[in-house]
Amino acid sequence: MRPAGTDLPVRTAVAPLQRALAGHGAAVLTAPPGSGKTTLVPLALAGLVDGLPGPARRVLVAEPRRLAVRAAARRMAWLLGSAVGEEVGLTVRGERRTGPRTVVEVVTTGVLLQRLQRDAELPGVDVVILDECHERHLDADTALAFLLDVRAALRPELQLVCASATSDTAAWAALLGGAPVVEAHGLAHPVEVVWAPPPRAVRPAHGTRTDPALLEHVAATVRRALAERDGDVLCFLPGVGEIARVAGQLHVDAEVLQLHGRAPQAVQDAALAAGGRRRVVLATSVAESALTVPGVRSVVDSGLAREPRTDHARGLAGLVTVRASLAAARQRAGRAGREAPGTVYRCWAEVEDARAQPFPTPEIALADLTSFALQASCWGDPDATALALPDRPPAGAMAAARTVLQALGAVGPDGRATDRGHRIARTGLHPRLARALLDGTGLVGARRAAELVALLSEEPPRALGDDLLAVWRAVRTGDDPYARRWREEVRRLRRDGADGVGPGDAGAAGLVVALAHPERIARSRGADRGYLMASGTAAELGPGSHLAGSAWLAVAVADRPAGSPSARVLRAVALDEATARQAGEALLTEHEEVHWSSRRGELTARRVARLGAVELAESVLGAPDPALVRAALVDGLAREGVGTLLTWPAAATGLRARLAFLHRALGEPWPAVDDDALLARAGQWLEPELSRARRRADLARIDTASALQRLLPWAGGEAGRLDELAPERITVPSGSKVRVDYTADRPVLAVKLQELFGWQAAPALAGGRVPLTVHLLSPAGRPAAVTGDLASFWREGYRAVRAELRGRYPRHPWPEDPAAAEPTRRVNPRR
């Protein structure tokens, strides 16, 4: 049988591909968009194309998206002049169209993973084609690793093709054990590049927010393309919201179609079929590859794409808007030249390409890895260390995934999948949603559990609001494309079990959502203070939310906008505390909590019941654990400082200053006594007083002068030299015992000048290493001079001081020769 339209560029690569598979069992096929690699190659490998001989084989084609699965299957069936379900079939989640004559089956990579887990040998399959592997979707990377295991251990005859629309093939060939690379050059038509940056500066994408000014410019560029070029226009935008906004601004004499993964089947069919009227197709990245949108002569590229981001610490995942890679930009531009010469309008300046990434970031580096970790565990490789993956999973993301799986009972302490884990994996759902389905069936009934999980597995349109209970009731009676897809998923998910059990709809909705995301159970913090989730993350409802005022929420969908301290609740349902406790049972704790309260400046001891970070109840703890009390008091010292909570009389501050001086001058064994050092050695110098203390007042009563004595170097005998090395007072020639000030960098002796007559040198401290600095005071006690060399002062400085002060203080002695004069503390008698 010779199918229609087989004169495609990839035709010349079929024979080399057949030889590569016959000789090596695996190959990398690279072919430009529109060359026929997605449609003609599978038919040829199945022996369905006249003139391209080869053995009759059953071929399984894996695509990254459901939209691509349906489009590829329909196109191949059309080439054969048959219908989907005959020679060419398809399987996506919830839909299978195959028959006894089916030899080419197109599936999503998720479906392929499910089949490999059920029966790794893939009985009856001769060739597996992983299409669009360059997009680096996590399911595709995982499927490739599993298939390599299968070829190595179970079915060496199973043939494998990695098909890519880019020429970056070396890594794929290496993963396949040095497999041959087969290249189809194609007959791509020339594409003119028109650089069309916005006329004024636009703000960079932030989180999921795109500057409206850029979207206005994109809409204007679409109108320009319609005016300057013939044919249809394909416009790439990052998400559904941006597509809707641009569509609302176009106002053109053309049919406007919105193409994305959740688009109704009728819209998908219209976009992928040739039409009579001129069209504008607004699309997400689903149209970059694997899909041919006929009639397109112009592409308008916003230059933006969406990538997943996961906050593992808070359990929040979402999408962010980023600059599309250079490879994605080439893919998009190629859409304009599939059928004839075309034009791409790039809505950015050419110089910006210097800052763009060459290729998309692999999903494994960005995404929530809970599903991947469960797949690896079910495969028998919990750490994914033996899997031949293009990139290794990040260790932090894998650790977070294992924590979630253990909490769900899906894996044991060794990381291996439990029986429950295998049941969860077989649902094809994210493990959190599978847990809600399995456990919720017995609690709320099979029908309601399936209906609610179906709402969680494919997010409803945002226009339905943030109250999931209201959304559920609306979708039940709806007949729009989303409601129809929802009912199909409900039929797939519904399990055996009674339907007439459990709470009412409101209670059921709260329970199932909370079972899926117990860490997102949230309690109100009071008026205008938002919510606190069990994970410890603050959360806020959107303006005008119907959920405002709810004491408790089960949050189904939330994200954390860039730069925001709080999560944003996008979809939730109200629930009561009893339901919160039931669903979050694993997070319930009751323990003694002894801590230092900075707000009160006091130790607090209480017994606290919590659901994660959410406080449920508290009571005063009469006899707290002494070890906890001691730790809390040390924490208080660290927070408020030893100088604040402890009392420091003059004897204590003086001893502390002397020890600090000796530590600076001599080092060990003399201890450091700064705040950090004292805090670090609290167990040495503050015991046993610290262990007996129970509150702030007890700390204030500690005799710090006596406590500091415990830090002296008693063991080596050096402690006995304290008064020698750093005397508290020094006897001067007049007989006065003057206190030494150790608070400055050098010790200071401040004494009246007349008391030092005849003294040629002050003693040096720290064993003669550090000279005293002498502050010579006037009779009024004010500094008259500062010296470290008394003999020099008597010779050179005294004369000027005498001349200045003798008239002011005539009753005090001012001898001509102070070095030989008698020191005195007295004044001259009156005459």
LOMIVO-871259 format. One record per residue (C-alpha): residue number from 1; x, z, y. Coordinates in pm, whole numbers. Layout:
N
REC   nuza        u        w        v
REC    NUM        X        Z        Y
...
REM end
This chain:
831
REC   nuza        u        w        v
REC      1        0        0        0
REC      2      143      -97      338
REC      3        6      125      614
REC      4      -75       -8      959
REC      5      179       40     1237
REC      6      484       85     1014
REC      7      720     -113     1240
REC      8      837      210     1395
REC      9     1200      271     1497
REC     10     1251      535     1230
REC     11     1188      275      959
REC     12     1558      183      955
REC     13     1651      544      879
REC     14     1428      580      573
REC     15     1670      418      325
REC     16     1972      627      441
REC     17     1750      935      423
REC     18     1646      849       66
REC     19     2012      812      -32
REC     20     2106     1141      139
REC     21     1834     1328      -49
REC     22     1928     1167     -378
REC     23     2293     1258     -335
REC     24     2279     1596     -164
REC     25     1921     1718     -198
REC     26     1901     1796      172
REC     27     1943     1611      500
REC     28     1909     1643      874
REC     29     1699     1371     1036
REC     30     1731     1319     1410
REC     31     1506     1073     1584
REC     32     1383     1041     1944
REC     33     1019     1117     2033
REC     34      782      838     1941
REC     35     1006      695     1670
REC     36      772      788     1383
REC     37      969     1067     1218
REC     38      660     1289     1202
REC     39      429     1026     1054
REC     40      614      741      884
REC     41      890      942      715
REC     42      657     1169      511
REC     43      454      865      396
REC     44      771      681      298
REC     45      911      978      106
REC     46      580     1002      -79
REC     47      610      636     -185
REC     48      310      522       20
REC     49      482      258      235
REC     50      534      -96      103
REC     51      886     -225      159
REC     52     1032      126      167
REC     53     1085      191     -203
REC     54     1136      534     -339
REC     55     1000      764     -608
REC     56      644      889     -576
REC     57      673     1248     -458
REC     58      454     1521     -322
REC     59      565     1598       34
REC     60      493     1912      233
REC     61      535     1879      612
REC     62      561     2200      818
REC     63      475     2187     1188
REC     64      514     2474     1438
REC     65      159     2447     1580
REC     66     -193     2392     1450
REC     67     -248     2122     1710
REC     68       53     1930     1579
REC     69      -67     1974     1218
REC     70     -404     1818     1291
REC     71     -258     1539     1503
REC     72        6     1445     1244
REC     73     -242     1449      956
REC     74     -493     1236     1144
REC     75     -226      986     1246
REC     76      -90      948      891
REC     77     -441      912      749
REC     78     -514      644     1009
REC     79     -195      458      918
REC     80     -317      452      556
REC     81     -668      352      654
REC     82     -815      667      494
REC     83     -948     1003      601
REC     84     -778     1340      618
REC     85     -824     1509      284
REC     86     -747     1203       74
REC     87     -381     1096       41
REC     88     -295     1306      345
REC     89     -427     1659      379
REC     90     -380     1954      610
REC     91     -387     2333      591
REC     92     -394     2573      881
REC     93     -506     2934      890
REC     94     -874     2934      800
REC     95     -897     2559      719
REC     96     -780     2350      426
REC     97     -859     1980      378
REC     98     -696     1846       64
REC     99     -813     1668     -250
REC    100     -695     1553     -592
REC    101     -531     1244     -437
REC    102     -337     1436     -171
REC    103       38     1371     -189
REC    104      129     1451      172
REC    105       11     1786      307
REC    106       75     1899      665
REC    107       80     2276      718
REC    108      187     2524      982
REC    109      514     2705      923
REC    110      309     3024      892
REC    111      113     2876      602
REC    112      439     2763      440
REC    113      573     3119      459
REC    114      257     3251      293
REC    115      297     3004        7
REC    116      662     3088      -40
REC    117      576     3457      -61
REC    118      301     3391     -318
REC    119      507     3155     -534
REC    120      861     3086     -417
REC    121      901     2786     -648
REC    122      635     2584     -458
REC    123      513     2423     -781
REC    124      416     2059     -746
REC    125      610     2009     -421
REC    126      905     1771     -433
REC    127     1010     1750      -68
REC    128      968     1988      225
REC    129     1007     1854      580
REC    130     1057     2112      857
REC    131      957     1917     1165
REC    132     1066     1997     1521
REC    133     1322     2250     1397
REC    134     1503     2219     1731
REC    135     1225     2419     1897
REC    136     1364     2729     1724
REC    137     1034     2895     1637
REC    138     1083     3211     1435
REC    139      854     3105     1148
REC    140     1044     2779     1112
REC    141     1384     2953     1107
REC    142     1252     3198      847
REC    143     1100     2924      631
REC    144     1431     2736      633
REC    145     1619     3048      518
REC    146     1368     3109      237
REC    147     1383     2744      125
REC    148     1762     2758      109
REC    149     1730     3063     -118
REC    150     1481     2874     -336
REC    151     1713     2574     -368
REC    152     2007     2801     -450
REC    153     1840     3020     -710
REC    154     1516     2867     -840
REC    155     1472     2496     -772
REC    156     1790     2307     -694
REC    157     1590     1984     -729
REC    158     1362     2075     -435
REC    159     1456     1844     -149
REC    160     1468     1960      210
REC    161     1467     1772      540
REC    162     1523     1930      881
REC    163     1376     1691     1138
REC    164     1477     1721     1500
REC    165     1409     1526     1817
REC    166     1748     1623     1961
REC    167     2099     1526     1863
REC    168     2218     1888     1833
REC    169     2242     1862     1455
REC    170     2579     2010     1356
REC    171     2445     2363     1310
REC    172     2156     2242     1095
REC    173     2385     2032      877
REC    174     2613     2334      827
REC    175     2321     2558      728
REC    176     2219     2299      470
REC    177     2563     2318      310
REC    178     2720     2023      487
REC    179     2416     1799      444
REC    180     2430     1441      574
REC    181     2289     1368      918
REC    182     2066     1062      935
REC    183     2001      928     1283
REC    184     1727      694     1395
REC    185     1808      543     1734
REC    186     1464      411     1810
REC    187     1351      164     2072
REC    188     1280      402     2356
REC    189     1170      236     2676
REC    190     1354      315     2999
REC    191     1223      608     3201
REC    192     1286      624     3574
REC    193     1356      973     3706
REC    194     1200     1061     4041
REC    195     1316     1391     4189
REC    196     1017     1544     4365
REC    197     1102     1896     4484
REC    198      839     2089     4683
REC    199      848     2018     5058
REC    200      905     2388     5131
REC    201     1065     2673     4941
REC    202      862     2833     4664
REC    203      906     3173     4509
REC    204     1069     3180     4165
REC    205      842     3256     3871
REC    206      803     3632     3826
REC    207      665     3761     3499
REC    208      366     3538     3431
REC    209      309     3465     3799
REC    210      368     3114     3930
REC    211      376     3055     4304
REC    212       46     2886     4406
REC    213      249     2670     4645
REC    214      429     2513     4347
REC    215       99     2445     4170
REC    216      -35     2278     4485
REC    217      276     2061     4489
REC    218      235     1973     4119
REC    219     -124     1866     4185
REC    220       -7     1653     4480
REC    221      262     1495     4260
REC    222        1     1407     3996
REC    223     -202     1232     4266
REC    224      116     1053     4377
REC    225      187      934     4022
REC    226     -168      800     3989
REC    227     -123      609     4316
REC    228      228      474     4246
REC    229      215      391     3875
REC    230      -26      241     3623
REC    231     -141      413     3306
REC    232     -221      772     3222
REC    233      -38     1078     3358
REC    234       87     1364     3141
REC    235      163     1681     3337
REC    236      355     1975     3188
REC    237      267     2328     3302
REC    238      372     2666     3160
REC    239       35     2808     3061
REC    240     -342     2784     3039
REC    241     -395     2960     3373
REC    242     -173     2715     3560
REC    243     -346     2422     3388
REC    244     -684     2546     3506
REC    245     -563     2596     3866
REC    246     -406     2252     3889
REC    247     -715     2094     3734
REC    248     -926     2255     4006
REC    249     -708     2102     4279
REC    250     -685     1742     4158
REC    251    -1013     1577     4269
REC    252     -906     1236     4132
REC    253    -1089      933     3999
REC    254     -969      993     3644
REC    255    -1066     1194     3341
REC    256     -883     1529     3349
REC    257     -809     1684     3009
REC    258     -661     2030     2951
REC    259     -444     2026     2638
REC    260     -316     2352     2492
REC    261     -319     2540     2163
REC    262     -663     2693     2227
REC    263     -823     2377     2360
REC    264    -1149     2275     2188
REC    265    -1115     2022     1910
REC    266    -1303     1763     2112
REC    267    -1052     1790     2398
REC    268     -759     1765     2154
REC    269     -914     1456     1999
REC    270     -974     1298     2339
REC    271     -616     1363     2453
REC    272     -465     1219     2134
REC    273     -680      906     2125
REC    274     -658      600     2346
REC    275     -933      588     2602
REC    276    -1082      327     2831
REC    277    -1090      532     3148
REC    278     -768      640     3317
REC    279     -668      995     3224
REC    280     -467     1291     3349
REC    281     -360     1520     3064
REC    282     -252     1867     3176
REC    283      -56     2020     2889
REC    284      160     2312     2788
REC    285      475     2263     2579
REC    286      258     2165     2280
REC    287      284     1807     2407
REC    288      665     1805     2424
REC    289      710     1680     2069
REC    290      530     1593     1746
REC    291      229     1465     1943
REC    292      179     1120     2090
REC    293      -52     1106     2387
REC    294     -127      731     2404
REC    295     -146      544     2731
REC    296       97      770     2917
REC    297      322      588     3163
REC    298      401      879     3395
REC    299      506     1237     3332
REC    300      490     1509     3596
REC    301      708     1803     3497
REC    302      665     2140     3669
REC    303      998     2247     3520
REC    304      852     2572     3383
REC    305      791     2708     3034
REC    306      676     3030     2872
REC    307      894     3247     2651
REC    308      811     3571     2466
REC    309      954     3899     2582
REC    310      925     4231     2400
REC    311      973     4578     2542
REC    312     1063     4749     2214
REC    313     1086     5094     2372
REC    314      726     5076     2497
REC    315      574     4858     2226
REC    316      466     4595     2477
REC    317      502     4224     2415
REC    318      403     3929     2625
REC    319      508     3599     2777
REC    320      715     3532     3085
REC    321      755     3216     3286
REC    322     1106     3072     3285
REC    323     1285     2757     3387
REC    324     1254     2500     3107
REC    325     1577     2403     2933
REC    326     1749     2071     2988
REC    327     1658     1970     2631
REC    328     1290     2041     2704
REC    329     1309     1836     3023
REC    330     1450     1540     2823
REC    331     1173     1579     2566
REC    332      909     1580     2837
REC    333     1055     1280     3013
REC    334     1061     1088     2685
REC    335      681     1105     2670
REC    336      667      854     2954
REC    337      866      591     2762
REC    338      701      597     2421
REC    339      496      279     2461
REC    340      639      107     2769
REC    341      875      168     3061
REC    342      769      481     3244
REC    343      846      733     3514
REC    344      904     1107     3517
REC    345      843     1304     3836
REC    346     1049     1625     3827
REC    347      916     1890     4061
REC    348     1256     2038     4143
REC    349     1581     1934     4309
REC    350     1844     1767     4092
REC    351     2107     2029     4181
REC    352     1895     2296     4009
REC    353     1981     2145     3670
REC    354     2326     2302     3700
REC    355     2164     2644     3652
REC    356     1934     2549     3364
REC    357     2001     2639     3001
REC    358     2096     2342     2781
REC    359     1860     2443     2496
REC    360     1563     2675     2453
REC    361     1641     3036     2364
REC    362     1571     3094     1992
REC    363     1251     3291     1944
REC    364     1430     3534     1711
REC    365     1632     3659     2009
REC    366     1323     3736     2219
REC    367     1020     3814     2008
REC    368      863     4114     1839
REC    369     1022     4106     1491
REC    370      767     4320     1306
REC    371      618     4026     1114
REC    372      962     3879     1046
REC    373     1093     4213      916
REC    374      796     4241      678
REC    375      851     3883      558
REC    376     1218     3964      491
REC    377     1125     4285      308
REC    378      869     4109       91
REC    379     1132     3844       17
REC    380     1365     4119     -105
REC    381     1612     4125      185
REC    382     1495     4409      415
REC    383     1786     4379      657
REC    384     1780     3997      654
REC    385     2157     4006      602
REC    386     2161     3757      316
REC    387     1926     3504      478
REC    388     2087     3184      605
REC    389     1937     3205      954
REC    390     2056     2991     1246
REC    391     2086     3314     1453
REC    392     2098     3677     1345
REC    393     1809     3902     1449
REC    394     1902     4158     1717
REC    395     1974     4498     1560
REC    396     1760     4686     1812
REC    397     1458     4465     1756
REC    398     1493     4498     1378
REC    399     1519     4877     1404
REC    400     1204     4888     1616
REC    401     1025     4663     1365
REC    402     1123     4883     1070
REC    403      995     5190     1254
REC    404      655     5022     1297
REC    405      642     4907      936
REC    406      725     5253      804
REC    407      449     5400     1021
REC    408      206     5146      872
REC    409      315     5229      517
REC    410      430     4870      472
REC    411      788     4955      379
REC    412      950     5257      220
REC    413     1250     5458      340
REC    414     1480     5197      186
REC    415     1311     4920      387
REC    416     1161     4752       79
REC    417      802     4637       94
REC    418      544     4865      -65
REC    419      232     4741     -246
REC    420       48     4802       80
REC    421      313     4598      260
REC    422      253     4304       29
REC    423     -122     4329       92
REC    424      -59     4335      465
REC    425      166     4028      443
REC    426      -93     3832      244
REC    427     -346     3856      528
REC    428     -141     3620      742
REC    429     -192     3858     1035
REC    430       52     4057     1242
REC    431      112     4379     1041
REC    432      -62     4590     1305
REC    433     -377     4380     1283
REC    434     -360     4371      904
REC    435     -349     4751      901
REC    436     -660     4759     1124
REC    437     -838     4520      887
REC    438     -745     4703      567
REC    439     -813     5055      695
REC    440    -1098     4957      923
REC    441    -1299     4795      644
REC    442    -1362     5132      483
REC    443    -1434     5303      815
REC    444    -1657     5059     1005
REC    445    -1761     4807      739
REC    446    -1617     4477      625
REC    447    -1809     4258      869
REC    448    -1732     4456     1182
REC    449    -1369     4507     1086
REC    450    -1326     4133     1037
REC    451    -1505     4050     1361
REC    452    -1293     4289     1568
REC    453     -963     4188     1411
REC    454    -1055     3823     1468
REC    455    -1093     3908     1840
REC    456     -750     4070     1839
REC    457     -576     3792     1646
REC    458     -673     3513     1887
REC    459     -718     3638     2241
REC    460    -1057     3553     2393
REC    461    -1078     3369     2727
REC    462     -982     3596     3018
REC    463    -1305     3503     3194
REC    464    -1495     3727     2951
REC    465    -1345     4036     3115
REC    466    -1130     4325     3004
REC    467    -1392     4526     2810
REC    468    -1346     4424     2446
REC    469    -1682     4571     2347
REC    470    -1860     4343     2597
REC    471    -1647     4049     2483
REC    472    -1742     4118     2119
REC    473    -2112     4119     2200
REC    474    -2084     3799     2404
REC    475    -1887     3612     2137
REC    476    -2129     3714     1862
REC    477    -2404     3511     2027
REC    478    -2187     3241     2183
REC    479    -2163     2878     2078
REC    480    -1858     2768     2275
REC    481    -1539     2644     2104
REC    482    -1380     2989     2109
REC    483    -1686     3151     1949
REC    484    -1687     2887     1676
REC    485    -1316     2940     1603
REC    486    -1379     3315     1601
REC    487    -1653     3282     1340
REC    488    -1421     3071     1121
REC    489    -1156     3344     1140
REC    490    -1415     3612     1061
REC    491    -1510     3425      743
REC    492    -1143     3406      644
REC    493    -1077     3773      709
REC    494    -1392     3928      572
REC    495    -1315     4140      269
REC    496    -1527     4308        7
REC    497    -1692     4624      134
REC    498    -2013     4768      266
REC    499    -2141     4664      609
REC    500    -2383     4943      685
REC    501    -2133     5226      725
REC    502    -1942     5395      998
REC    503    -2007     5452     1368
REC    504    -2197     5229     1609
REC    505    -2044     4921     1764
REC    506    -1881     5114     2050
REC    507    -1717     5359     1811
REC    508    -1620     5081     1570
REC    509    -1453     4877     1843
REC    510    -1252     5174     1966
REC    511    -1150     5275     1615
REC    512    -1033     4931     1502
REC    513     -836     4865     1821
REC    514     -676     5208     1801
REC    515     -588     5153     1434
REC    516     -407     4834     1533
REC    517     -225     4990     1828
REC    518     -222     5371     1798
REC    519       68     5393     2042
REC    520     -160     5235     2304
REC    521     -429     5502     2284
REC    522     -450     5610     2647
REC    523     -594     5909     2829
REC    524     -700     5920     3194
REC    525     -466     6111     3424
REC    526     -739     6175     3677
REC    527     -881     5987     3972
REC    528     -655     5704     4094
REC    529     -369     5813     3866
REC    530     -429     5561     3591
REC    531     -370     5634     3224
REC    532      -93     5760     3000
REC    533      -51     5584     2667
REC    534       57     5764     2351
REC    535      385     5569     2374
REC    536      460     5751     2700
REC    537      399     5444     2918
REC    538      180     5470     3226
REC    539      -99     5213     3242
REC    540     -346     5088     3501
REC    541     -673     4896     3485
REC    542     -726     4591     3698
REC    543     -933     4604     4017
REC    544    -1307     4623     3951
REC    545    -1269     4693     3579
REC    546    -1589     4802     3402
REC    547    -1370     5041     3201
REC    548    -1283     5248     3510
REC    549    -1385     5609     3464
REC    550    -1338     5607     3086
REC    551    -1167     5927     2972
REC    552     -997     5751     2681
REC    553     -906     5388     2613
REC    554     -787     5195     2310
REC    555     -573     4926     2470
REC    556     -577     4595     2284
REC    557     -368     4380     2520
REC    558     -128     4500     2787
REC    559      183     4380     2956
REC    560      430     4523     3201
REC    561      469     4302     3508
REC    562      827     4259     3621
REC    563      925     4537     3857
REC    564      614     4746     3788
REC    565      649     5106     3669
REC    566      317     5083     3483
REC    567      171     4862     3213
REC    568     -123     4644     3309
REC    569     -427     4677     3084
REC    570     -563     4330     3015
REC    571     -812     4415     2741
REC    572     -929     4751     2607
REC    573    -1230     4945     2485
REC    574    -1348     5295     2571
REC    575    -1332     5560     2301
REC    576    -1374     5935     2266
REC    577    -1116     6198     2180
REC    578    -1239     6241     1824
REC    579    -1187     5870     1754
REC    580     -850     5881     1926
REC    581     -744     6167     1699
REC    582     -875     5986     1390
REC    583     -697     5657     1462
REC    584     -379     5819     1590
REC    585     -355     6082     1319
REC    586        7     5991     1243
REC    587       96     6064     1606
REC    588      -64     6411     1615
REC    589      186     6692     1656
REC    590      169     7060     1735
REC    591      484     7243     1827
REC    592      637     7512     2040
REC    593      752     7375     2371
REC    594     1000     7585     2566
REC    595     1153     7416     2867
REC    596     1267     7471     3221
REC    597     1006     7359     3472
REC    598     1176     7218     3781
REC    599      843     7218     3962
REC    600      792     7591     3907
REC    601     1159     7683     3899
REC    602     1093     7893     3592
REC    603     1104     7889     3214
REC    604      779     7776     3051
REC    605      686     7860     2691
REC    606      370     7722     2534
REC    607      223     7578     2216
REC    608      123     7215     2273
REC    609      -91     6973     2071
REC    610      -13     6609     2145
REC    611     -113     6262     2041
REC    612      220     6094     2097
REC    613      297     6157     2464
REC    614      -64     6246     2548
REC    615     -121     6619     2580
REC    616     -439     6738     2408
REC    617     -428     7117     2439
REC    618     -193     7402     2529
REC    619     -172     7781     2496
REC    620       78     8038     2618
REC    621      348     8117     2366
REC    622      395     8493     2348
REC    623      711     8516     2139
REC    624      903     8190     2168
REC    625     1200     8109     1949
REC    626     1504     8276     2113
REC    627     1717     7969     2044
REC    628     1467     7750     2233
REC    629     1457     7999     2519
REC    630     1835     8002     2545
REC    631     1849     7620     2544
REC    632     1583     7605     2817
REC    633     1771     7855     3036
REC    634     2090     7652     2999
REC    635     1888     7345     3097
REC    636     1765     7534     3403
REC    637     2123     7618     3497
REC    638     2210     7249     3463
REC    639     1913     7134     3670
REC    640     1933     7389     3953
REC    641     2299     7486     3937
REC    642     2484     7803     3839
REC    643     2520     7881     4208
REC    644     2142     7892     4251
REC    645     2014     8080     3948
REC    646     2300     8331     3914
REC    647     2382     8602     4167
REC    648     2730     8579     4321
REC    649     2845     8893     4506
REC    650     3177     8899     4690
REC    651     3367     9032     4388
REC    652     3242     8741     4174
REC    653     3306     8470     4432
REC    654     3654     8611     4496
REC    655     3747     8617     4129
REC    656     3608     8267     4083
REC    657     3817     8139     4375
REC    658     4134     8301     4235
REC    659     4074     8144     3892
REC    660     4009     7805     4048
REC    661     4339     7834     4242
REC    662     4536     7917     3928
REC    663     4374     7632     3736
REC    664     4477     7391     4014
REC    665     4828     7533     4043
REC    666     4914     7609     3680
REC    667     4651     7445     3459
REC    668     4604     7588     3111
REC    669     4550     7857     3003
REC    670     4378     7931     3333
REC    671     4023     7791     3304
REC    672     3833     7554     3529
REC    673     3543     7735     3695
REC    674     3356     7458     3878
REC    675     2982     7431     3808
REC    676     3018     7176     3529
REC    677     3291     7374     3357
REC    678     3099     7701     3380
REC    679     2788     7530     3244
REC    680     2983     7378     2954
REC    681     3121     7722     2860
REC    682     2801     7918     2923
REC    683     2803     8042     2565
REC    684     3143     8202     2622
REC    685     3120     8378     2957
REC    686     2744     8447     2989
REC    687     2695     8599     2646
REC    688     2536     8830     2541
REC    689     2335     8844     2865
REC    690     2218     8483     2827
REC    691     2076     8540     2479
REC    692     1882     8843     2602
REC    693     1740     8663     2906
REC    694     1379     8544     2898
REC    695     1311     8428     3255
REC    696     1472     8336     3586
REC    697     1489     8697     3702
REC    698     1698     8788     3399
REC    699     1956     8529     3499
REC    700     1971     8669     3853
REC    701     2051     9018     3715
REC    702     2363     8906     3525
REC    703     2685     9070     3660
REC    704     2877     8749     3722
REC    705     3199     8930     3821
REC    706     3215     9104     3484
REC    707     3102     8785     3304
REC    708     3385     8583     3458
REC    709     3635     8828     3315
REC    710     3552     8682     2971
REC    711     3712     8352     3077
REC    712     4051     8507     3147
REC    713     4325     8405     2901
REC    714     4332     8734     2715
REC    715     4456     8591     2385
REC    716     4800     8494     2514
REC    717     4846     8794     2741
REC    718     4837     8584     3060
REC    719     4526     8764     3183
REC    720     4741     9068     3268
REC    721     4932     8859     3525
REC    722     4627     8774     3734
REC    723     4715     9017     4016
REC    724     5076     8902     4008
REC    725     5003     8531     4020
REC    726     4698     8540     4246
REC    727     4673     8886     4406
REC    728     4343     8972     4564
REC    729     4524     9144     4857
REC    730     4881     9144     4995
REC    731     5046     9437     5172
REC    732     5193     9323     5505
REC    733     5475     9499     5705
REC    734     5227     9714     5900
REC    735     5105     9862     5571
REC    736     4767     9687     5579
REC    737     4638     9538     5257
REC    738     4501     9200     5364
REC    739     4266     8989     5144
REC    740     4390     8640     5049
REC    741     4146     8353     5096
REC    742     4165     8118     4796
REC    743     3880     7887     4896
REC    744     4102     7629     5073
REC    745     4341     7390     4904
REC    746     4621     7643     4972
REC    747     4573     8021     4977
REC    748     4546     8165     5328
REC    749     4652     8505     5463
REC    750     4483     8575     5797
REC    751     4639     8874     5979
REC    752     4707     8994     6337
REC    753     5040     8875     6467
REC    754     5165     9227     6560
REC    755     5132     9345     6195
REC    756     5393     9092     6081
REC    757     5681     9174     6322
REC    758     6005     9175     6127
REC    759     5863     8977     5831
REC    760     6081     8675     5769
REC    761     5882     8520     5481
REC    762     5540     8563     5315
REC    763     5546     8574     4934
REC    764     5480     8255     4735
REC    765     5198     8272     4475
REC    766     5147     8131     4124
REC    767     5492     8248     4017
REC    768     5657     8121     4335
REC    769     5508     7770     4310
REC    770     5259     7783     4599
REC    771     5354     7923     4944
REC    772     5103     8121     5145
REC    773     4966     7969     5461
REC    774     4964     8240     5730
REC    775     4700     8240     6001
REC    776     4843     8451     6287
REC    777     4555     8609     6473
REC    778     4529     8725     6832
REC    779     4439     9090     6900
REC    780     4079     8967     6919
REC    781     4101     8826     6568
REC    782     4109     8461     6677
REC    783     4367     8214     6532
REC    784     4672     8197     6754
REC    785     4899     8000     6525
REC    786     4924     7868     6168
REC    787     5251     7855     5978
REC    788     5396     7839     5635
REC    789     5744     7942     5761
REC    790     5744     8274     5951
REC    791     6117     8272     6031
REC    792     6085     7934     6200
REC    793     5776     8052     6390
REC    794     5955     8358     6530
REC    795     6238     8134     6655
REC    796     6044     7840     6791
REC    797     5669     7904     6818
REC    798     5633     8270     6914
REC    799     5757     8227     7275
REC    800     5467     7993     7365
REC    801     5206     8218     7197
REC    802     5351     8525     7377
REC    803     5340     8350     7713
REC    804     4975     8256     7661
REC    805     4841     8589     7524
REC    806     5045     8878     7674
REC    807     4860     8865     8002
REC    808     4528     8862     7824
REC    809     4615     9150     7591
REC    810     4858     9369     7791
REC    811     4804     9683     7580
REC    812     4943     9509     7268
REC    813     5316     9482     7210
REC    814     5480     9146     7282
REC    815     5851     9207     7219
REC    816     6121     8960     7315
REC    817     6259     8962     6957
REC    818     5967     8980     6710
REC    819     6198     8938     6411
REC    820     6357     9273     6488
REC    821     6049     9454     6628
REC    822     5850     9726     6452
REC    823     5521     9601     6302
REC    824     5209     9788     6420
REC    825     4835     9806     6392
REC    826     4804    10008     6712
REC    827     4789     9925     7078
REC    828     5021    10071     7345
REC    829     4899    10399     7500
REC    830     4738    10381     7846
REC    831     4957    10481     8136
REM end
